Amino acid sequence: MTGIPDDDEVVGFDKRIKPLFRSRDRESMQRHFDLWSYDDVSAHASAILARLRAGTMPCDGAWPAEQVDLLQRWVDTGKAR
């Protein structure tokens, strides 16, 4: 699933957030937590957002602002599955 969802669409982890993380992102973070796990991303969302906003994650280049904003929206709206 690509693109930014409409304002009235619930941002769910499986449909919108998990696909933001590539296989290489998951592999590089696996020793700390699993970026494809709802529970792990939910528990570490603040730290993930901080690293994304700082441009230090992922290690090969910053996410576009709209992707960071989508993750923030997921957090702000209750972290739907």
N, CA, C and O atoms as CSV, one atom per row, in Angstrom:
chain,resi,resn,atom,element,x,y,z
A,1,MET,N,N,0.864,-1.176,0.000
A,1,MET,CA,C,0.000,0.000,0.000
A,1,MET,C,C,0.900,1.225,0.000
A,1,MET,O,O,1.801,1.356,0.828
A,2,THR,N,N,0.642,2.103,-0.928
A,2,THR,CA,C,1.455,3.313,-1.026
A,2,THR,C,C,0.572,4.536,-0.916
A,2,THR,O,O,-0.655,4.437,-0.929
A,3,GLY,N,N,1.201,5.677,-0.808
A,3,GLY,CA,C,0.458,6.924,-0.735
A,3,GLY,C,C,-0.003,7.241,0.668
A,3,GLY,O,O,0.059,6.416,1.579
A,4,ILE,N,N,-0.461,8.449,0.806
A,4,ILE,CA,C,-0.948,8.930,2.098
A,4,ILE,C,C,-2.451,8.676,2.161
A,4,ILE,O,O,-3.179,9.043,1.238
A,5,PRO,N,N,-2.919,8.055,3.234
A,5,PRO,CA,C,-4.348,7.782,3.340
A,5,PRO,C,C,-5.162,9.061,3.540
A,5,PRO,O,O,-4.648,10.073,4.016
A,6,ASP,N,N,-6.419,8.994,3.174
A,6,ASP,CA,C,-7.329,10.108,3.408
A,6,ASP,C,C,-7.411,10.399,4.898
A,6,ASP,O,O,-7.123,9.537,5.728
A,7,ASP,N,N,-7.808,11.622,5.228
A,7,ASP,CA,C,-7.905,12.031,6.629
A,7,ASP,C,C,-8.858,11.164,7.441
A,7,ASP,O,O,-8.665,10.996,8.645
A,8,ASP,N,N,-9.888,10.608,6.796
A,8,ASP,CA,C,-10.872,9.816,7.526
A,8,ASP,C,C,-10.507,8.327,7.598
A,8,ASP,O,O,-11.215,7.548,8.236
A,9,GLU,N,N,-9.415,7.933,6.953
A,9,GLU,CA,C,-8.985,6.529,6.992
A,9,GLU,C,C,-8.195,6.255,8.256
A,9,GLU,O,O,-7.313,7.026,8.634
A,10,VAL,N,N,-8.525,5.139,8.910
A,10,VAL,CA,C,-7.754,4.707,10.071
A,10,VAL,C,C,-6.406,4.206,9.570
A,10,VAL,O,O,-6.341,3.394,8.647
A,11,VAL,N,N,-5.351,4.687,10.172
A,11,VAL,CA,C,-4.004,4.252,9.812
A,11,VAL,C,C,-3.688,3.016,10.644
A,11,VAL,O,O,-3.461,3.107,11.850
A,12,GLY,N,N,-3.678,1.865,9.987
A,12,GLY,CA,C,-3.399,0.604,10.659
A,12,GLY,C,C,-1.964,0.156,10.434
A,12,GLY,O,O,-1.357,0.465,9.409
A,13,PHE,N,N,-1.436,-0.567,11.394
A,13,PHE,CA,C,-0.053,-1.033,11.316
A,13,PHE,C,C,0.170,-1.944,10.118
A,13,PHE,O,O,1.068,-1.702,9.312
A,14,ASP,N,N,-0.638,-2.984,9.998
A,14,ASP,CA,C,-0.403,-3.975,8.946
A,14,ASP,C,C,-0.525,-3.387,7.548
A,14,ASP,O,O,0.249,-3.741,6.659
A,15,LYS,N,N,-1.469,-2.513,7.347
A,15,LYS,CA,C,-1.741,-1.965,6.021
A,15,LYS,C,C,-0.845,-0.777,5.663
A,15,LYS,O,O,-0.432,-0.649,4.510
A,16,ARG,N,N,-0.541,0.084,6.618
A,16,ARG,CA,C,0.147,1.341,6.312
A,16,ARG,C,C,1.532,1.517,6.928
A,16,ARG,O,O,2.402,2.133,6.312
A,17,ILE,N,N,1.751,0.987,8.131
A,17,ILE,CA,C,3.013,1.248,8.835
A,17,ILE,C,C,4.070,0.185,8.544
A,17,ILE,O,O,5.197,0.520,8.182
A,18,LYS,N,N,3.728,-1.057,8.695
A,18,LYS,CA,C,4.686,-2.134,8.438
A,18,LYS,C,C,5.324,-2.028,7.054
A,18,LYS,O,O,6.535,-2.220,6.939
A,19,PRO,N,N,4.555,-1.727,5.990
A,19,PRO,CA,C,5.171,-1.623,4.661
A,19,PRO,C,C,6.179,-0.479,4.515
A,19,PRO,O,O,6.942,-0.463,3.549
A,20,LEU,N,N,6.201,0.468,5.439
A,20,LEU,CA,C,7.185,1.546,5.376
A,20,LEU,C,C,8.600,1.037,5.655
A,20,LEU,O,O,9.583,1.621,5.200
A,21,PHE,N,N,8.686,-0.051,6.406
A,21,PHE,CA,C,9.976,-0.608,6.792
A,21,PHE,C,C,10.393,-1.686,5.797
A,21,PHE,O,O,9.685,-2.675,5.609
A,22,ARG,N,N,11.535,-1.491,5.169
A,22,ARG,CA,C,12.056,-2.445,4.195
A,22,ARG,C,C,12.711,-3.632,4.900
A,22,ARG,O,O,12.988,-3.579,6.098
A,23,SER,N,N,12.950,-4.689,4.152
A,23,SER,CA,C,13.634,-5.870,4.694
A,23,SER,C,C,14.979,-5.493,5.294
A,23,SER,O,O,15.343,-5.977,6.365
A,24,ARG,N,N,15.721,-4.626,4.604
A,24,ARG,CA,C,17.044,-4.240,5.115
A,24,ARG,C,C,16.941,-3.418,6.393
A,24,ARG,O,O,17.832,-3.489,7.239
A,25,ASP,N,N,15.862,-2.632,6.555
A,25,ASP,CA,C,15.642,-1.887,7.795
A,25,ASP,C,C,15.408,-2.869,8.940
A,25,ASP,O,O,15.978,-2.746,10.024
A,26,ARG,N,N,14.551,-3.845,8.659
A,26,ARG,CA,C,14.222,-4.842,9.674
A,26,ARG,C,C,15.470,-5.604,10.100
A,26,ARG,O,O,15.714,-5.792,11.292
A,27,GLU,N,N,16.261,-6.043,9.119
A,27,GLU,CA,C,17.469,-6.811,9.412
A,27,GLU,C,C,18.466,-5.999,10.241
A,27,GLU,O,O,19.090,-6.534,11.157
A,28,SER,N,N,18.617,-4.727,9.927
A,28,SER,CA,C,19.600,-3.916,10.652
A,28,SER,C,C,19.179,-3.624,12.092
A,28,SER,O,O,20.029,-3.355,12.941
A,29,MET,N,N,17.880,-3.676,12.372
A,29,MET,CA,C,17.391,-3.382,13.727
A,29,MET,C,C,17.032,-4.640,14.517
A,29,MET,O,O,16.688,-4.547,15.696
A,30,GLN,N,N,17.109,-5.809,13.888
A,30,GLN,CA,C,16.635,-7.062,14.478
A,30,GLN,C,C,17.232,-7.349,15.855
A,30,GLN,O,O,16.555,-7.930,16.704
A,31,ARG,N,N,18.471,-6.958,16.093
A,31,ARG,CA,C,19.080,-7.253,17.410
A,31,ARG,C,C,18.457,-6.412,18.532
A,31,ARG,O,O,18.610,-6.736,19.709
A,32,HIS,N,N,17.758,-5.334,18.166
A,32,HIS,CA,C,17.124,-4.469,19.157
A,32,HIS,C,C,15.619,-4.731,19.268
A,32,HIS,O,O,15.082,-4.887,20.364
A,33,PHE,N,N,14.957,-4.775,18.125
A,33,PHE,CA,C,13.529,-5.070,18.059
A,33,PHE,C,C,13.153,-5.325,16.606
A,33,PHE,O,O,13.932,-5.065,15.690
A,34,ASP,N,N,11.934,-5.843,16.414
A,34,ASP,CA,C,11.476,-6.234,15.084
A,34,ASP,C,C,10.576,-5.150,14.502
A,34,ASP,O,O,9.491,-4.892,15.023
A,35,LEU,N,N,11.029,-4.514,13.416
A,35,LEU,CA,C,10.248,-3.447,12.790
A,35,LEU,C,C,8.989,-3.956,12.082
A,35,LEU,O,O,8.152,-3.154,11.667
A,36,TRP,N,N,8.848,-5.249,11.940
A,36,TRP,CA,C,7.638,-5.808,11.345
A,36,TRP,C,C,6.693,-6.350,12.415
A,36,TRP,O,O,5.699,-7.002,12.094
A,37,SER,N,N,6.999,-6.085,13.678
A,37,SER,CA,C,6.154,-6.525,14.792
A,37,SER,C,C,5.354,-5.338,15.337
A,37,SER,O,O,5.925,-4.324,15.738
A,38,TYR,N,N,4.038,-5.477,15.346
A,38,TYR,CA,C,3.186,-4.427,15.903
A,38,TYR,C,C,3.626,-4.094,17.330
A,38,TYR,O,O,3.808,-2.925,17.670
A,39,ASP,N,N,3.796,-5.115,18.155
A,39,ASP,CA,C,4.132,-4.891,19.556
A,39,ASP,C,C,5.461,-4.151,19.717
A,39,ASP,O,O,5.566,-3.231,20.529
A,40,ASP,N,N,6.460,-4.545,18.955
A,40,ASP,CA,C,7.773,-3.903,19.060
A,40,ASP,C,C,7.743,-2.453,18.571
A,40,ASP,O,O,8.266,-1.562,19.241
A,41,VAL,N,N,7.136,-2.216,17.417
A,41,VAL,CA,C,7.083,-0.856,16.883
A,41,VAL,C,C,6.239,0.028,17.790
A,41,VAL,O,O,6.574,1.190,18.018
A,42,SER,N,N,5.161,-0.513,18.298
A,42,SER,CA,C,4.309,0.246,19.214
A,42,SER,C,C,5.079,0.626,20.481
A,42,SER,O,O,4.987,1.761,20.948
A,43,ALA,N,N,5.821,-0.304,21.025
A,43,ALA,CA,C,6.576,-0.059,22.257
A,43,ALA,C,C,7.715,0.941,22.046
A,43,ALA,O,O,8.062,1.682,22.965
A,44,HIS,N,N,8.292,0.968,20.857
A,44,HIS,CA,C,9.450,1.808,20.584
A,44,HIS,C,C,9.135,2.980,19.641
A,44,HIS,O,O,10.045,3.596,19.086
A,45,ALA,N,N,7.865,3.278,19.468
A,45,ALA,CA,C,7.434,4.289,18.492
A,45,ALA,C,C,8.080,5.653,18.726
A,45,ALA,O,O,8.484,6.307,17.765
A,46,SER,N,N,8.184,6.087,19.946
A,46,SER,CA,C,8.779,7.398,20.226
A,46,SER,C,C,10.238,7.448,19.808
A,46,SER,O,O,10.680,8.425,19.204
A,47,ALA,N,N,10.984,6.405,20.125
A,47,ALA,CA,C,12.398,6.355,19.754
A,47,ALA,C,C,12.561,6.250,18.238
A,47,ALA,O,O,13.448,6.879,17.661
A,48,ILE,N,N,11.712,5.459,17.600
A,48,ILE,CA,C,11.764,5.324,16.137
A,48,ILE,C,C,11.473,6.674,15.490
A,48,ILE,O,O,12.189,7.098,14.583
A,49,LEU,N,N,10.444,7.337,15.948
A,49,LEU,CA,C,10.104,8.657,15.401
A,49,LEU,C,C,11.240,9.657,15.593
A,49,LEU,O,O,11.551,10.428,14.686
A,50,ALA,N,N,11.851,9.645,16.755
A,50,ALA,CA,C,12.963,10.567,17.025
A,50,ALA,C,C,14.115,10.327,16.052
A,50,ALA,O,O,14.695,11.276,15.526
A,51,ARG,N,N,14.445,9.059,15.816
A,51,ARG,CA,C,15.536,8.726,14.884
A,51,ARG,C,C,15.165,9.080,13.457
A,51,ARG,O,O,16.004,9.573,12.703
A,52,LEU,N,N,13.908,8.833,13.074
A,52,LEU,CA,C,13.461,9.186,11.721
A,52,LEU,C,C,13.501,10.696,11.507
A,52,LEU,O,O,13.955,11.167,10.464
A,53,ARG,N,N,13.029,11.449,12.486
A,53,ARG,CA,C,13.020,12.910,12.378
A,53,ARG,C,C,14.445,13.482,12.344
A,53,ARG,O,O,14.694,14.497,11.693
A,54,ALA,N,N,15.361,12.834,13.037
A,54,ALA,CA,C,16.751,13.276,13.050
A,54,ALA,C,C,17.498,12.860,11.775
A,54,ALA,O,O,18.596,13.345,11.502
A,55,GLY,N,N,16.892,11.964,11.006
A,55,GLY,CA,C,17.521,11.495,9.781
A,55,GLY,C,C,18.576,10.430,9.995
A,55,GLY,O,O,19.347,10.130,9.083
A,56,THR,N,N,18.623,9.851,11.196
A,56,THR,CA,C,19.612,8.821,11.492
A,56,THR,C,C,19.070,7.410,11.296
A,56,THR,O,O,19.789,6.430,11.490
A,57,MET,N,N,17.840,7.313,10.922
A,57,MET,CA,C,17.219,6.026,10.620
A,57,MET,C,C,16.317,6.260,9.425
A,57,MET,O,O,15.572,7.240,9.409
A,58,PRO,N,N,16.358,5.405,8.438
A,58,PRO,CA,C,17.307,4.318,8.245
A,58,PRO,C,C,18.705,4.848,7.940
A,58,PRO,O,O,18.894,6.025,7.629
A,59,CYS,N,N,19.665,3.954,8.036
A,59,CYS,CA,C,21.059,4.386,7.933
A,59,CYS,C,C,21.469,4.802,6.521
A,59,CYS,O,O,22.512,5.434,6.350
A,60,ASP,N,N,20.679,4.466,5.516
A,60,ASP,CA,C,21.071,4.791,4.142
A,60,ASP,C,C,20.351,6.014,3.574
A,60,ASP,O,O,20.433,6.275,2.374
A,61,GLY,N,N,19.649,6.762,4.419
A,61,GLY,CA,C,18.977,7.970,3.949
A,61,GLY,C,C,17.672,8.207,4.672
A,61,GLY,O,O,16.997,7.271,5.100
A,62,ALA,N,N,17.335,9.452,4.797
A,62,ALA,CA,C,16.136,9.842,5.551
A,62,ALA,C,C,14.860,9.478,4.799
A,62,ALA,O,O,14.834,9.439,3.569
A,63,TRP,N,N,13.815,9.215,5.556
A,63,TRP,CA,C,12.484,9.007,4.996
A,63,TRP,C,C,11.942,10.339,4.499
A,63,TRP,O,O,12.306,11.393,5.020
A,64,PRO,N,N,11.079,10.297,3.501
A,64,PRO,CA,C,10.353,11.515,3.119
A,64,PRO,C,C,9.480,11.967,4.293
A,64,PRO,O,O,9.000,11.144,5.072
A,65,ALA,N,N,9.285,13.265,4.410
A,65,ALA,CA,C,8.505,13.826,5.522
A,65,ALA,C,C,7.112,13.218,5.622
A,65,ALA,O,O,6.611,13.012,6.728
A,66,GLU,N,N,6.475,12.925,4.485
A,66,GLU,CA,C,5.113,12.380,4.540
A,66,GLU,C,C,5.072,10.993,5.167
A,66,GLU,O,O,4.060,10.624,5.764
A,67,GLN,N,N,6.147,10.214,5.049
A,67,GLN,CA,C,6.186,8.912,5.707
A,67,GLN,C,C,6.374,9.067,7.217
A,67,GLN,O,O,5.746,8.357,8.003
A,68,VAL,N,N,7.228,9.984,7.609
A,68,VAL,CA,C,7.415,10.248,9.043
A,68,VAL,C,C,6.105,10.759,9.633
A,68,VAL,O,O,5.712,10.348,10.724
A,69,ASP,N,N,5.435,11.646,8.922
A,69,ASP,CA,C,4.153,12.177,9.382
A,69,ASP,C,C,3.103,11.078,9.496
A,69,ASP,O,O,2.264,11.114,10.396
A,70,LEU,N,N,3.142,10.103,8.594
A,70,LEU,CA,C,2.193,8.995,8.654
A,70,LEU,C,C,2.429,8.156,9.904
A,70,LEU,O,O,1.478,7.760,10.577
A,71,LEU,N,N,3.691,7.884,10.214
A,71,LEU,CA,C,3.994,7.150,11.446
A,71,LEU,C,C,3.538,7.956,12.656
A,71,LEU,O,O,2.979,7.391,13.596
A,72,GLN,N,N,3.765,9.259,12.647
A,72,GLN,CA,C,3.315,10.117,13.743
A,72,GLN,C,C,1.797,10.077,13.865
A,72,GLN,O,O,1.265,10.019,14.973
A,73,ARG,N,N,1.105,10.107,12.748
A,73,ARG,CA,C,-0.363,10.027,12.750
A,73,ARG,C,C,-0.833,8.715,13.341
A,73,ARG,O,O,-1.808,8.688,14.093
A,74,TRP,N,N,-0.151,7.621,13.011
A,74,TRP,CA,C,-0.485,6.310,13.579
A,74,TRP,C,C,-0.362,6.350,15.101
A,74,TRP,O,O,-1.236,5.852,15.810
A,75,VAL,N,N,0.712,6.936,15.595
A,75,VAL,CA,C,0.923,7.049,17.043
A,75,VAL,C,C,-0.158,7.941,17.660
A,75,VAL,O,O,-0.778,7.572,18.657
A,76,ASP,N,N,-0.377,9.107,17.066
A,76,ASP,CA,C,-1.317,10.089,17.613
A,76,ASP,C,C,-2.753,9.608,17.633
A,76,ASP,O,O,-3.556,10.070,18.443
A,77,THR,N,N,-3.082,8.676,16.737
A,77,THR,CA,C,-4.461,8.197,16.656
A,77,THR,C,C,-4.678,6.845,17.323
A,77,THR,O,O,-5.711,6.208,17.116
A,78,GLY,N,N,-3.719,6.408,18.116
A,78,GLY,CA,C,-3.947,5.223,18.937
A,78,GLY,C,C,-3.290,3.936,18.507
A,78,GLY,O,O,-3.566,2.887,19.091
A,79,LYS,N,N,-2.422,3.977,17.496
A,79,LYS,CA,C,-1.657,2.799,17.074
A,79,LYS,C,C,-2.544,1.622,16.691
A,79,LYS,O,O,-2.417,0.533,17.251
A,80,ALA,N,N,-3.432,1.839,15.748
A,80,ALA,CA,C,-4.319,0.765,15.293
A,80,ALA,C,C,-3.525,-0.355,14.645
A,80,ALA,O,O,-2.473,-0.135,14.045
A,81,ARG,N,N,-4.051,-1.547,14.781
A,81,ARG,CA,C,-3.405,-2.705,14.145
A,81,ARG,C,C,-3.680,-2.629,12.680
A,81,ARG,O,O,-3.240,-3.494,11.923
